[in-house]
Amino acid sequence: MLSGPLFCHAGASLASSQACCARPVPEQVAPISLISDTLMPCWLTRNNASRTLNFQGCGFFCADDQFLFVSTYGMVPMIRFRSPAPAILLAACFLMSVSGSAKAEDNVALEEGKHLSNIHQETSGFPRAGEGYFSPDGKWIVYQAYPVGYPFYQIYVQATQDGVPRRISPGRGRTTCAYFSVDGKKILFASAHVSDTLEKDEQQAREIEARGGHRRYQWDFDPHMDIYACNFDGTGLTRLTDASGYDAEGSYSHDGRFIVFTSSRDGDPDLYIMDADGKNVRQITNVPGYDGGPFFSPDDQWIIFRSDRQQKDMLQLYAISVDGKQEVQLTDDLNTVNWAPYFHPSGKYIIWARADYSRGPAGANFDLWTMDVTSTATTFKGGAVERITYHAKADVLPVFSPDGKQLLWTSNRGEGGTSQLWIADWNRPERSSR
């Protein structure tokens, strides 16, 4: 039968400790401190009949000359020891880990609270969801998500307030990069549902999932991907591109007249602009390497995008004038990967995702950052940079609501660790660009 108290909260008096334990703590008890001052006080009994060590949230006690470990945190099973020494050491390490984790969470909340409030998960019920964008009135979002039982993203819309997802894409084939038209009546997205290798692609994806449980995230430059537009309810699907190669990553200009997108029609992913009906396509960039993720500035004079033209996969941020004549590099650090830039509606700053790759991709984690910007018709300049998120999990693909008061992004910071959409109130005060 187990003897001695099970759990006593650290820092409590001896009298209160006795009150919270299963039986009174033996009188021969001495407060001790282990390893570090950051550890909370604990009590170690010196009673031979009941040798007990109690920490906040976990306890060691003696039964039949075996030292047992039990944790109220539910993370560590009961462990038996023949002597108290390893038990004490494990307790110290355990509490330091728990204490450090709690402090880290507090620091994240403190730092993120400078700009974000009311942070909450927006999507659920999907194995994976992300890359969401607001409707012009801010009442809806459009995004991509993996349907349960299907291996490729499909496009969904839902209301921002307790909305129910509704699929608008065809239901088969890879889809990506959805975006609302300026009047909210049309939705733009890329799809490969007419691919002549569709059944083969689906089968291969299912086999990968069957072997490993899920596919690692990777960007699929499907050569059958083309850009489509449909009505808000998914009807009236219209094909806008029909060139050989990958056409995707499209978004509308703020006046609704143009679409900027990425295409590999010349053998290399570059930026193009076309009319909103798919006519009058013209090339904007023509540099070896991937150019993608383009968005118009609020005044429609500039386009911001990402590129790995300096070094493969090491994405950096750029801005280019809509006529393609002026181009500016905004980040220049090949120890970092920078992607998914997006303008605040004020036009005074951008937000994007950045990760430190100086030690390789294994330990890299994406966080959100802002950069102040100033521009004229012929000049574009980056300014002060500020970190926004600090979570141990990835935060990517950030976008602002049309009124600039909310931020929507993709993160796996939630329970289960799956990528989902998150939303928060945006609290950065307005200030002049520097």
Beta strands, then each sheet from edge to edge (+ up, - down):
strand 1: 29-32
strand 2: 42-45
strand 3: 52-55
strand 4: 58-63
strand 5: 66-71
strand 6: 79-81
strand 7: 116-121
strand 8: 129-134
strand 9: 140-145
strand 10: 154-159
strand 11: 166-167
strand 12: 175-180
strand 13: 186-191
strand 14: 226-231
strand 15: 238-239
strand 16: 247-252
strand 17: 258-263
strand 18: 270-275
strand 19: 282-283
strand 20: 291-296
strand 21: 302-307
strand 22: 316-321
strand 23: 327-329
strand 24: 336-343
strand 25: 349-356
strand 26: 367-375
strand 27: 380-387
strand 28: 395-400
strand 29: 406-411
strand 30: 420-426
sheet 1: 1+ 2- 3+ 4- 5+ 6-
sheet 2: 7+ 30- 29+ 28-
sheet 3: 8+ 9- 10+ 11-
sheet 4: 12+ 13- 14+ 15-
sheet 5: 16+ 17- 18+ 19-
sheet 6: 20+ 21- 22+ 23-
sheet 7: 24+ 25- 26+ 27-
end
